[in-house]
């Protein structure tokens, strides 16, 4: 019984993290499609990458 609960909880956590990553990705691609100016988008990506380091 306890093992089943742990597995269920683990799956739920995994699903939530996948959902979160996917929604971030979707938001980012939606933002890119809205940004018709590709140069600005590339600059933004580069700036974000530099901040990440």
Phi and psi restraints in degrees (value plus and minus 20) as a CYANA .aco file:
   2 UNK   PHI     -84.4   -44.4
   2 UNK   PSI     -59.9   -19.9
   3 UNK   PHI     -81.5   -41.5
   3 UNK   PSI     -61.1   -21.1
   4 UNK   PHI     -81.1   -41.1
   4 UNK   PSI     -60.9   -20.9
   5 UNK   PHI     -84.9   -44.9
   5 UNK   PSI     -62.9   -22.9
   6 UNK   PHI     -83.3   -43.3
   6 UNK   PSI     -64.3   -24.3
   7 UNK   PHI     -82.1   -42.1
   7 UNK   PSI     -63.8   -23.8
   8 UNK   PHI     -82.2   -42.2
   8 UNK   PSI     -63.2   -23.2
   9 UNK   PHI     -84.3   -44.3
   9 UNK   PSI     -63.5   -23.5
  10 UNK   PHI     -80.0   -40.0
  10 UNK   PSI     -64.0   -24.0
  11 UNK   PHI     -83.8   -43.8
  11 UNK   PSI     -59.6   -19.6
  12 UNK   PHI     -83.4   -43.4
  12 UNK   PSI     -65.1   -25.1
  13 UNK   PHI     -82.7   -42.7
  13 UNK   PSI     -64.7   -24.7
  14 UNK   PHI     -81.0   -41.0
  14 UNK   PSI     -65.1   -25.1
  15 UNK   PHI     -82.2   -42.2
  15 UNK   PSI     -62.6   -22.6
  16 UNK   PHI     -82.7   -42.7
  16 UNK   PSI     -61.9   -21.9
  17 UNK   PHI     -89.0   -49.0
  17 UNK   PSI     -57.3   -17.3
  18 UNK   PHI     -84.6   -44.6
  18 UNK   PSI     -63.5   -23.5
  19 UNK   PHI     -80.4   -40.4
  19 UNK   PSI     -63.0   -23.0
  20 UNK   PHI     -82.9   -42.9
  20 UNK   PSI     -67.2   -27.2
  21 UNK   PHI     -81.2   -41.2
  21 UNK   PSI     -61.5   -21.5
  22 UNK   PHI     -86.1   -46.1
  22 UNK   PSI     -60.2   -20.2
  23 UNK   PHI     -88.8   -48.8
  23 UNK   PSI     -55.1   -15.1
  24 UNK   PHI     -82.9   -42.9
  24 UNK   PSI     -64.8   -24.8
  25 UNK   PHI     -82.6   -42.6
  25 UNK   PSI     -63.3   -23.3
  26 UNK   PHI     -83.4   -43.4
  26 UNK   PSI     -63.4   -23.4
  27 UNK   PHI     -82.3   -42.3
  27 UNK   PSI     -59.3   -19.3
  28 UNK   PHI     -87.8   -47.8
  28 UNK   PSI     -63.4   -23.4
  29 UNK   PHI     -89.5   -49.5
  29 UNK   PSI     -53.5   -13.5
  30 UNK   PHI     -84.8   -44.8
  30 UNK   PSI     -59.8   -19.8
  31 UNK   PHI     -83.6   -43.6
  31 UNK   PSI     -60.5   -20.5
  32 UNK   PHI     -85.7   -45.7
  32 UNK   PSI     -58.4   -18.4
  33 UNK   PHI     -89.2   -49.2
  33 UNK   PSI     -53.7   -13.7
  34 UNK   PHI     -88.2   -48.2
  34 UNK   PSI     -55.9   -15.9
  35 UNK   PHI    -100.0   -60.0
  35 UNK   PSI      76.4   116.4
  36 UNK   PHI     -92.0   -52.0
  36 UNK   PSI     -46.7    -6.7
  37 UNK   PHI     -98.8   -58.8
  37 UNK   PSI      80.3   120.3
  38 UNK   PHI     -86.7   -46.7
  38 UNK   PSI     -55.3   -15.3
  39 UNK   PHI     -78.9   -38.9
  39 UNK   PSI     -63.2   -23.2
  40 UNK   PHI     -84.7   -44.7
  40 UNK   PSI     -59.5   -19.5
  41 UNK   PHI     -83.7   -43.7
  41 UNK   PSI     -63.5   -23.5
  42 UNK   PHI     -84.0   -44.0
  42 UNK   PSI     -62.6   -22.6
  43 UNK   PHI     -80.2   -40.2
  43 UNK   PSI     -61.8   -21.8
  44 UNK   PHI     -83.7   -43.7
  44 UNK   PSI     -62.4   -22.4
  45 UNK   PHI     -82.5   -42.5
  45 UNK   PSI     -65.6   -25.6
  46 UNK   PHI     -81.5   -41.5
  46 UNK   PSI     -62.5   -22.5
  47 UNK   PHI     -82.6   -42.6
  47 UNK   PSI     -62.4   -22.4
  48 UNK   PHI     -83.7   -43.7
  48 UNK   PSI     -60.8   -20.8
  49 UNK   PHI     -85.0   -45.0
  49 UNK   PSI     -60.1   -20.1
  50 UNK   PHI     -86.4   -46.4
  50 UNK   PSI     -56.6   -16.6
  51 UNK   PHI     -86.9   -46.9
  51 UNK   PSI     -53.3   -13.3
  52 UNK   PHI     -87.7   -47.7
  52 UNK   PSI     -44.7    -4.7
